[in-house]
């Protein structure tokens, strides 16, 4: 309801594999990933351009 009034942005939750796949499709090699903290997960990715 708040989003309809323009007070909150659109939020979409992704599965952890989705951003990793998008990073690889953009031409990067994933070096390391991790979830810090574990709950709720904050997914971090270290990648380099190929």
PQR file of N, CA, C, O and H, with PARSE charges and radii, in Angstrom:
ATOM      1  N   UNK A   1       0.818  -1.193   0.000 -0.4000 1.5000
ATOM      2  CA  UNK A   1       0.000   0.000   0.000 -0.0000 2.0000
ATOM      3  C   UNK A   1       0.865   1.263   0.000  0.5500 1.7000
ATOM      4  O   UNK A   1       0.554   2.231  -0.693 -0.5500 1.4000
ATOM      5  N   UNK A   2       1.939   1.249   0.770 -0.4000 1.5000
ATOM      6  CA  UNK A   2       2.809   2.422   0.829 -0.0000 2.0000
ATOM      7  C   UNK A   2       3.434   2.689  -0.537  0.5500 1.7000
ATOM      8  O   UNK A   2       3.614   3.842  -0.926 -0.5500 1.4000
ATOM      9  H   UNK A   2       2.192   0.462   1.333  0.4000 1.0000
ATOM     10  N   UNK A   3       3.763   1.621  -1.264 -0.4000 1.5000
ATOM     11  CA  UNK A   3       4.370   1.785  -2.576 -0.0000 2.0000
ATOM     12  C   UNK A   3       3.429   2.503  -3.537  0.5500 1.7000
ATOM     13  O   UNK A   3       3.880   3.274  -4.383 -0.5500 1.4000
ATOM     14  H   UNK A   3       3.617   0.683  -0.948  0.4000 1.0000
ATOM     15  N   UNK A   4       2.151   2.263  -3.416 -0.4000 1.5000
ATOM     16  CA  UNK A   4       1.173   2.911  -4.294 -0.0000 2.0000
ATOM     17  C   UNK A   4       1.135   4.422  -4.098  0.5500 1.7000
ATOM     18  O   UNK A   4       0.792   5.156  -5.024 -0.5500 1.4000
ATOM     19  H   UNK A   4       1.784   1.637  -2.728  0.4000 1.0000
ATOM     20  N   UNK A   5       1.477   4.888  -2.918 -0.4000 1.5000
ATOM     21  CA  UNK A   5       1.474   6.326  -2.655 -0.0000 2.0000
ATOM     22  C   UNK A   5       2.803   6.988  -3.014  0.5500 1.7000
ATOM     23  O   UNK A   5       2.943   8.206  -2.905 -0.5500 1.4000
ATOM     24  H   UNK A   5       1.755   4.292  -2.165  0.4000 1.0000
ATOM     25  N   UNK A   6       3.780   6.180  -3.443 -0.4000 1.5000
ATOM     26  CA  UNK A   6       5.071   6.726  -3.830 -0.0000 2.0000
ATOM     27  C   UNK A   6       6.036   6.917  -2.679  0.5500 1.7000
ATOM     28  O   UNK A   6       7.074   7.558  -2.847 -0.5500 1.4000
ATOM     29  H   UNK A   6       3.666   5.190  -3.531  0.4000 1.0000
ATOM     30  N   UNK A   7       5.718   6.376  -1.516 -0.4000 1.5000
ATOM     31  CA  UNK A   7       6.564   6.554  -0.333 -0.0000 2.0000
ATOM     32  C   UNK A   7       7.617   5.455  -0.181  0.5500 1.7000
ATOM     33  O   UNK A   7       8.544   5.608   0.614 -0.5500 1.4000
ATOM     34  H   UNK A   7       4.875   5.856  -1.380  0.4000 1.0000
ATOM     35  N   UNK A   8       7.495   4.358  -0.921 -0.4000 1.5000
ATOM     36  CA  UNK A   8       8.455   3.255  -0.806 -0.0000 2.0000
ATOM     37  C   UNK A   8       8.806   2.758  -2.206  0.5500 1.7000
ATOM     38  O   UNK A   8       7.936   2.695  -3.075 -0.5500 1.4000
ATOM     39  H   UNK A   8       6.741   4.235  -1.566  0.4000 1.0000
ATOM     40  N   UNK A   9      10.063   2.406  -2.432 -0.4000 1.5000
ATOM     41  CA  UNK A   9      10.473   1.902  -3.749 -0.0000 2.0000
ATOM     42  C   UNK A   9      10.073   0.439  -3.937  0.5500 1.7000
ATOM     43  O   UNK A   9       9.753  -0.261  -2.976 -0.5500 1.4000
ATOM     44  H   UNK A   9      10.770   2.457  -1.726  0.4000 1.0000
ATOM     45  N   UNK A  10      10.098  -0.001  -5.183 -0.4000 1.5000
ATOM     46  CA  UNK A  10       9.855  -1.402  -5.503 -0.0000 2.0000
ATOM     47  C   UNK A  10      11.020  -2.228  -4.963  0.5500 1.7000
ATOM     48  O   UNK A  10      12.181  -1.855  -5.135 -0.5500 1.4000
ATOM     49  H   UNK A  10      10.358   0.568  -5.963  0.4000 1.0000
ATOM     50  N   UNK A  11      10.714  -3.340  -4.316 -0.4000 1.5000
ATOM     51  CA  UNK A  11      11.738  -4.238  -3.774 -0.0000 2.0000
ATOM     52  C   UNK A  11      11.472  -5.637  -4.298  0.5500 1.7000
ATOM     53  O   UNK A  11      10.348  -6.135  -4.240 -0.5500 1.4000
ATOM     54  H   UNK A  11       9.771  -3.643  -4.176  0.4000 1.0000
ATOM     55  N   UNK A  12      12.523  -6.263  -4.810 -0.4000 1.5000
ATOM     56  CA  UNK A  12      12.397  -7.644  -5.279 -0.0000 2.0000
ATOM     57  C   UNK A  12      13.499  -8.462  -4.628  0.5500 1.7000
ATOM     58  O   UNK A  12      14.661  -8.055  -4.623 -0.5500 1.4000
ATOM     59  H   UNK A  12      13.437  -5.858  -4.857  0.4000 1.0000
ATOM     60  N   UNK A  13      13.140  -9.608  -4.083 -0.4000 1.5000
ATOM     61  CA  UNK A  13      14.110 -10.492  -3.467 -0.0000 2.0000
ATOM     62  C   UNK A  13      14.563 -11.511  -4.494  0.5500 1.7000
ATOM     63  O   UNK A  13      13.747 -12.072  -5.225 -0.5500 1.4000
ATOM     64  H   UNK A  13      12.196  -9.938  -4.087  0.4000 1.0000
ATOM     65  N   UNK A  14      15.874 -11.751  -4.549 -0.4000 1.5000
ATOM     66  CA  UNK A  14      16.453 -12.676  -5.505 -0.0000 2.0000
ATOM     67  C   UNK A  14      16.983 -13.911  -4.792  0.5500 1.7000
ATOM     68  O   UNK A  14      17.369 -13.858  -3.624 -0.5500 1.4000
ATOM     69  H   UNK A  14      16.537 -11.295  -3.956  0.4000 1.0000
ATOM     70  N   UNK A  15      16.995 -15.008  -5.511 -0.4000 1.5000
ATOM     71  CA  UNK A  15      17.695 -16.180  -4.999 -0.0000 2.0000
ATOM     72  C   UNK A  15      19.187 -15.895  -5.118  0.5500 1.7000
ATOM     73  O   UNK A  15      19.597 -15.124  -5.986 -0.5500 1.4000
ATOM     74  H   UNK A  15      16.682 -15.051  -6.460  0.4000 1.0000
ATOM     75  N   UNK A  16      19.995 -16.494  -4.273 -0.4000 1.5000
ATOM     76  CA  UNK A  16      21.433 -16.224  -4.266 -0.0000 2.0000
ATOM     77  C   UNK A  16      22.075 -16.562  -5.605  0.5500 1.7000
ATOM     78  O   UNK A  16      23.027 -15.893  -6.008 -0.5500 1.4000
ATOM     79  H   UNK A  16      19.662 -17.120  -3.567  0.4000 1.0000
ATOM     80  N   UNK A  17      21.591 -17.564  -6.296 -0.4000 1.5000
ATOM     81  CA  UNK A  17      22.178 -17.962  -7.574 -0.0000 2.0000
ATOM     82  C   UNK A  17      21.924 -16.924  -8.679  0.5500 1.7000
ATOM     83  O   UNK A  17      22.698 -16.857  -9.634 -0.5500 1.4000
ATOM     84  H   UNK A  17      20.818 -18.108  -5.969  0.4000 1.0000
ATOM     85  N   UNK A  18      20.876 -16.127  -8.574 -0.4000 1.5000
ATOM     86  CA  UNK A  18      20.534 -15.175  -9.632 -0.0000 2.0000
ATOM     87  C   UNK A  18      21.600 -14.104  -9.856  0.5500 1.7000
ATOM     88  O   UNK A  18      22.030 -13.922 -10.995 -0.5500 1.4000
ATOM     89  H   UNK A  18      20.247 -16.182  -7.798  0.4000 1.0000
ATOM     90  N   UNK A  19      22.047 -13.383  -8.818 -0.4000 1.5000
ATOM     91  CA  UNK A  19      23.093 -12.380  -9.063 -0.0000 2.0000
ATOM     92  C   UNK A  19      24.415 -13.014  -9.511  0.5500 1.7000
ATOM     93  O   UNK A  19      25.131 -12.445 -10.335 -0.5500 1.4000
ATOM     94  H   UNK A  19      21.697 -13.531  -7.893  0.4000 1.0000
ATOM     95  N   UNK A  20      24.733 -14.183  -8.971 -0.4000 1.5000
ATOM     96  CA  UNK A  20      25.970 -14.865  -9.387 -0.0000 2.0000
ATOM     97  C   UNK A  20      25.931 -15.183 -10.877  0.5500 1.7000
ATOM     98  O   UNK A  20      26.921 -14.981 -11.579 -0.5500 1.4000
ATOM     99  H   UNK A  20      24.152 -14.645  -8.302  0.4000 1.0000
ATOM    100  N   UNK A  21      24.816 -15.670 -11.357 -0.4000 1.5000
ATOM    101  CA  UNK A  21      24.667 -16.000 -12.777 -0.0000 2.0000
ATOM    102  C   UNK A  21      24.763 -14.729 -13.633  0.5500 1.7000
ATOM    103  O   UNK A  21      25.391 -14.738 -14.692 -0.5500 1.4000
ATOM    104  H   UNK A  21      24.011 -15.834 -10.787  0.4000 1.0000
ATOM    105  N   UNK A  22      24.150 -13.658 -13.179 -0.4000 1.5000
ATOM    106  CA  UNK A  22      24.197 -12.397 -13.928 -0.0000 2.0000
ATOM    107  C   UNK A  22      25.623 -11.850 -13.995  0.5500 1.7000
ATOM    108  O   UNK A  22      26.032 -11.306 -15.021 -0.5500 1.4000
ATOM    109  H   UNK A  22      23.639 -13.650 -12.319  0.4000 1.0000
ATOM    110  N   UNK A  23      26.368 -11.990 -12.922 -0.4000 1.5000
ATOM    111  CA  UNK A  23      27.766 -11.536 -12.907 -0.0000 2.0000
ATOM    112  C   UNK A  23      28.583 -12.330 -13.910  0.5500 1.7000
ATOM    113  O   UNK A  23      29.370 -11.752 -14.660 -0.5500 1.4000
ATOM    114  H   UNK A  23      26.036 -12.432 -12.088  0.4000 1.0000
ATOM    115  N   UNK A  24      28.409 -13.645 -13.935 -0.4000 1.5000
ATOM    116  CA  UNK A  24      29.151 -14.484 -14.887 -0.0000 2.0000
ATOM    117  C   UNK A  24      28.738 -14.198 -16.326  0.5500 1.7000
ATOM    118  O   UNK A  24      29.587 -14.176 -17.217 -0.5500 1.4000
ATOM    119  H   UNK A  24      27.769 -14.114 -13.326  0.4000 1.0000
ATOM    120  N   UNK A  25      27.456 -13.981 -16.565 -0.4000 1.5000
ATOM    121  CA  UNK A  25      26.983 -13.677 -17.917 -0.0000 2.0000
ATOM    122  C   UNK A  25      27.502 -12.320 -18.411  0.5500 1.7000
ATOM    123  O   UNK A  25      27.581 -12.087 -19.617 -0.5500 1.4000
ATOM    124  H   UNK A  25      26.766 -13.999 -15.841  0.4000 1.0000
ATOM    125  N   UNK A  26      27.853 -11.431 -17.482 -0.4000 1.5000
ATOM    126  CA  UNK A  26      28.387 -10.116 -17.851 -0.0000 2.0000
ATOM    127  C   UNK A  26      29.882 -10.171 -18.142  0.5500 1.7000
ATOM    128  O   UNK A  26      30.498  -9.143 -18.426 -0.5500 1.4000
ATOM    129  H   UNK A  26      27.788 -11.621 -16.502  0.4000 1.0000
ATOM    130  N   UNK A  27      30.474 -11.376 -18.073 -0.4000 1.5000
ATOM    131  CA  UNK A  27      31.879 -11.520 -18.427 -0.0000 2.0000
ATOM    132  C   UNK A  27      32.848 -11.490 -17.263  0.5500 1.7000
ATOM    133  O   UNK A  27      34.028 -11.194 -17.448 -0.5500 1.4000
ATOM    134  H   UNK A  27      29.974 -12.211 -17.843  0.4000 1.0000
ATOM    135  N   UNK A  28      32.376 -11.787 -16.082 -0.4000 1.5000
ATOM    136  CA  UNK A  28      33.237 -11.806 -14.903 -0.0000 2.0000
ATOM    137  C   UNK A  28      33.439 -13.245 -14.432  0.5500 1.7000
ATOM    138  O   UNK A  28      32.595 -14.113 -14.650 -0.5500 1.4000
ATOM    139  H   UNK A  28      31.417 -12.027 -15.931  0.4000 1.0000
ATOM    140  N   UNK A  29      34.566 -13.470 -13.787 -0.4000 1.5000
ATOM    141  CA  UNK A  29      34.852 -14.752 -13.142 -0.0000 2.0000
ATOM    142  C   UNK A  29      34.679 -14.545 -11.644  0.5500 1.7000
ATOM    143  O   UNK A  29      35.295 -13.649 -11.067 -0.5500 1.4000
ATOM    144  H   UNK A  29      35.252 -12.764 -13.610  0.4000 1.0000
ATOM    145  N   UNK A  30      33.853 -15.359 -11.015 -0.4000 1.5000
ATOM    146  CA  UNK A  30      33.637 -15.245  -9.576 -0.0000 2.0000
ATOM    147  C   UNK A  30      34.790 -15.938  -8.864  0.5500 1.7000
ATOM    148  O   UNK A  30      35.054 -17.120  -9.081 -0.5500 1.4000
ATOM    149  H   UNK A  30      33.352 -16.087 -11.483  0.4000 1.0000
ATOM    150  N   UNK A  31      35.466 -15.189  -8.019 -0.4000 1.5000
ATOM    151  CA  UNK A  31      36.608 -15.696  -7.263 -0.0000 2.0000
ATOM    152  C   UNK A  31      36.139 -16.307  -5.948  0.5500 1.7000
ATOM    153  O   UNK A  31      36.569 -17.397  -5.570 -0.5500 1.4000
ATOM    154  H   UNK A  31      35.252 -14.228  -7.842  0.4000 1.0000
ATOM    155  N   UNK A  32      35.258 -15.599  -5.259 -0.4000 1.5000
ATOM    156  CA  UNK A  32      34.797 -16.060  -3.956 -0.0000 2.0000
ATOM    157  C   UNK A  32      33.439 -15.443  -3.653  0.5500 1.7000
ATOM    158  O   UNK A  32      33.155 -14.316  -4.059 -0.5500 1.4000
ATOM    159  H   UNK A  32      34.908 -14.714  -5.566  0.4000 1.0000
ATOM    160  N   UNK A  33      32.595 -16.193  -2.931 -0.4000 1.5000
ATOM    161  CA  UNK A  33      31.313 -15.667  -2.469 -0.0000 2.0000
ATOM    162  C   UNK A  33      31.134 -16.045  -1.009  0.5500 1.7000
ATOM    163  O   UNK A  33      31.773 -16.971  -0.509 -0.5500 1.4000
ATOM    164  H   UNK A  33      32.825 -17.109  -2.601  0.4000 1.0000
ATOM    165  N   UNK A  34      30.266 -15.325  -0.342 -0.4000 1.5000
ATOM    166  CA  UNK A  34      29.977 -15.645   1.050 -0.0000 2.0000
ATOM    167  C   UNK A  34      28.733 -14.914   1.514  0.5500 1.7000
ATOM    168  O   UNK A  34      28.340 -13.898   0.940 -0.5500 1.4000
ATOM    169  H   UNK A  34      29.747 -14.573  -0.749  0.4000 1.0000
ATOM    170  N   UNK A  35      28.129 -15.436   2.548 -0.4000 1.5000
ATOM    171  CA  UNK A  35      26.946 -14.827   3.154 -0.0000 2.0000
ATOM    172  C   UNK A  35      27.326 -14.316   4.537  0.5500 1.7000
ATOM    173  O   UNK A  35      27.535 -15.103   5.460 -0.5500 1.4000
ATOM    174  H   UNK A  35      28.449 -16.261   3.014  0.4000 1.0000
ATOM    175  N   UNK A  36      27.414 -12.991   4.675 -0.4000 1.5000
ATOM    176  CA  UNK A  36      27.836 -12.380   5.937 -0.0000 2.0000
ATOM    177  C   UNK A  36      26.856 -11.284   6.300  0.5500 1.7000
ATOM    178  O   UNK A  36      26.744 -10.330   5.531 -0.5500 1.4000
ATOM    179  H   UNK A  36      27.244 -12.352   3.925  0.4000 1.0000
ATOM    180  N   UNK A  37      26.156 -11.342   7.380 -0.4000 1.5000
ATOM    181  CA  UNK A  37      26.024 -12.466   8.301 -0.0000 2.0000
ATOM    182  C   UNK A  37      25.165 -13.560   7.694  0.5500 1.7000
ATOM    183  O   UNK A  37      24.503 -13.346   6.678 -0.5500 1.4000
ATOM    184  H   UNK A  37      26.246 -12.118   8.005  0.4000 1.0000
ATOM    185  N   UNK A  38      25.177 -14.705   8.301 -0.4000 1.5000
ATOM    186  CA  UNK A  38      24.435 -15.843   7.748 -0.0000 2.0000
ATOM    187  C   UNK A  38      22.924 -15.631   7.828  0.5500 1.7000
ATOM    188  O   UNK A  38      22.190 -16.113   6.965 -0.5500 1.4000
ATOM    189  H   UNK A  38      25.715 -14.878   9.126  0.4000 1.0000
ATOM    190  N   UNK A  39      22.455 -14.925   8.840 -0.4000 1.5000
ATOM    191  CA  UNK A  39      21.018 -14.725   8.992 -0.0000 2.0000
ATOM    192  C   UNK A  39      20.763 -13.291   9.425  0.5500 1.7000
ATOM    193  O   UNK A  39      21.232 -12.930  10.504 -0.5500 1.4000
ATOM    194  H   UNK A  39      23.052 -14.533   9.541  0.4000 1.0000
ATOM    195  N   UNK A  40      20.075 -12.453   8.696 -0.4000 1.5000
ATOM    196  CA  UNK A  40      19.660 -12.670   7.314 -0.0000 2.0000
ATOM    197  C   UNK A  40      20.874 -12.577   6.402  0.5500 1.7000
ATOM    198  O   UNK A  40      21.798 -11.811   6.675 -0.5500 1.4000
ATOM    199  H   UNK A  40      19.694 -12.746   7.819  0.4000 1.0000
ATOM    200  N   UNK A  41      20.879 -13.340   5.336 -0.4000 1.5000
ATOM    201  CA  UNK A  41      22.081 -13.365   4.508 -0.0000 2.0000
ATOM    202  C   UNK A  41      22.328 -12.055   3.772  0.5500 1.7000
ATOM    203  O   UNK A  41      21.428 -11.478   3.162 -0.5500 1.4000
ATOM    204  H   UNK A  41      20.128 -13.962   5.115  0.4000 1.0000
ATOM    205  N   UNK A  42      23.555 -11.613   3.848 -0.4000 1.5000
ATOM    206  CA  UNK A  42      24.053 -10.517   3.019 -0.0000 2.0000
ATOM    207  C   UNK A  42      25.060 -11.151   2.086  0.5500 1.7000
ATOM    208  O   UNK A  42      26.148 -11.527   2.522 -0.5500 1.4000
ATOM    209  H   UNK A  42      24.286 -12.082   4.343  0.4000 1.0000
ATOM    210  N   UNK A  43      24.733 -11.278   0.833 -0.4000 1.5000
ATOM    211  CA  UNK A  43      25.565 -12.035  -0.116 -0.0000 2.0000
ATOM    212  C   UNK A  43      26.636 -11.128  -0.716  0.5500 1.7000
ATOM    213  O   UNK A  43      26.325 -10.107  -1.330 -0.5500 1.4000
ATOM    214  H   UNK A  43      23.849 -10.972   0.479  0.4000 1.0000
ATOM    215  N   UNK A  44      27.886 -11.506  -0.533 -0.4000 1.5000
ATOM    216  CA  UNK A  44      29.026 -10.751  -1.058 -0.0000 2.0000
ATOM    217  C   UNK A  44      29.726 -11.569  -2.125  0.5500 1.7000
ATOM    218  O   UNK A  44      29.847 -12.788  -2.007 -0.5500 1.4000
ATOM    219  H   UNK A  44      28.139 -12.335  -0.034  0.4000 1.0000
ATOM    220  N   UNK A  45      30.189 -10.888  -3.174 -0.4000 1.5000
ATOM    221  CA  UNK A  45      30.839 -11.561  -4.298 -0.0000 2.0000
ATOM    222  C   UNK A  45      32.139 -10.833  -4.619  0.5500 1.7000
ATOM    223  O   UNK A  45      32.179  -9.605  -4.696 -0.5500 1.4000
ATOM    224  H   UNK A  45      30.090  -9.898  -3.270  0.4000 1.0000
ATOM    225  N   UNK A  46      33.198 -11.611  -4.804 -0.4000 1.5000
ATOM    226  CA  UNK A  46      34.456 -11.083  -5.305 -0.0000 2.0000
ATOM    227  C   UNK A  46      34.623 -11.665  -6.706  0.5500 1.7000
ATOM    228  O   UNK A  46      34.632 -12.884  -6.883 -0.5500 1.4000
ATOM    229  H   UNK A  46      33.166 -12.609  -4.742  0.4000 1.0000
ATOM    230  N   UNK A  47      34.757 -10.780  -7.705 -0.4000 1.5000
ATOM    231  CA  UNK A  47      34.840 -11.230  -9.088 -0.0000 2.0000
ATOM    232  C   UNK A  47      35.844 -10.379  -9.844  0.5500 1.7000
ATOM    233  O   UNK A  47      36.175  -9.267  -9.432 -0.5500 1.4000
ATOM    234  H   UNK A  47      34.750  -9.790  -7.561  0.4000 1.0000
ATOM    235  N   UNK A  48      36.325 -10.921 -10.959 -0.4000 1.5000
ATOM    236  CA  UNK A  48      37.230 -10.142 -11.811 -0.0000 2.0000
ATOM    237  C   UNK A  48      36.802 -10.281 -13.257  0.5500 1.7000
ATOM    238  O   UNK A  48      36.244 -11.299 -13.667 -0.5500 1.4000
ATOM    239  H   UNK A  48      36.056 -11.825 -11.294  0.4000 1.0000
ATOM    240  N   UNK A  49      37.072  -9.246 -14.010 -0.4000 1.5000
ATOM    241  CA  UNK A  49      36.722  -9.215 -15.436 -0.0000 2.0000
ATOM    242  C   UNK A  49      37.628 -10.150 -16.201  0.5500 1.7000
ATOM    243  O   UNK A  49      38.842 -10.154 -15.999 -0.5500 1.4000
ATOM    244  H   UNK A  49      37.526  -8.419 -13.677  0.4000 1.0000
ATOM    245  N   UNK A  50      37.042 -10.942 -17.078 -0.4000 1.5000
ATOM    246  CA  UNK A  50      37.841 -11.857 -17.915 -0.0000 2.0000
ATOM    247  C   UNK A  50      38.400 -11.151 -19.114  0.5500 1.7000
ATOM    248  O   UNK A  50      39.094 -11.765 -19.924 -0.5500 1.4000
ATOM    249  H   UNK A  50      36.056 -10.938 -17.242  0.4000 1.0000
TER
END
